[in-house]
Amino acid sequence: MPPDIDSTDSRPVDSQDPTSSGDTFGVGIHVTESDLQFVVHVPSDIDSGWTDPTTFQTQIETIVWNHLEKSTVLTRLAKQHDAGTTVSLGRVTLTPDGTVHQISLINSEELWPLHHQINHLLR
């Protein structure tokens, strides 16, 4: 992923959780002037069982949108971030056979800026 990722997770994307198997992929949304791009960071030491990049990227995108409300996430990101920004959604760990070992994604409330959350609570 580009270096301007907004994330509170300080663990390197290439690191693997020793208690689970699979590869850990960082996922995010890159904001451009004209659209929002789903991005997948591929670890440098990826399992050789991944033979088709399109397949695993599609799998990862499906997993993410099964856990997050796509329209809500994209609408909030488009309103809150300037072009050129990449916002981290989290990480997905899976094996080439499609088995998901771990999902660590933001929740929708984390997408709202703190000042908006405070104003909402005060109403």
C-alpha angles and dihedrals in degrees: 000000000000116000095250095076116146105220141138092204107101096183111111112254092232093057119105126214105245092213095059135047127228137060122296115226122193113221132197149143122257114207117216132175091263108025152359117258125205107224131195121198109213116210115241092233096051119167112264088231090080100090102158118050093195091056097053093040089053091047091051093047091050091050092050095049091046087061101036131049099249099202093046093048095047094045092051094046093048091053097044107039134062125231112279095037122120115201119201116230093184138254140308123198117199142147127238091260088065097255111149112219101174139003121193110174134156118256122238093253090062089064094066115087114246093246090055091050091051093048090049091052092049093056 
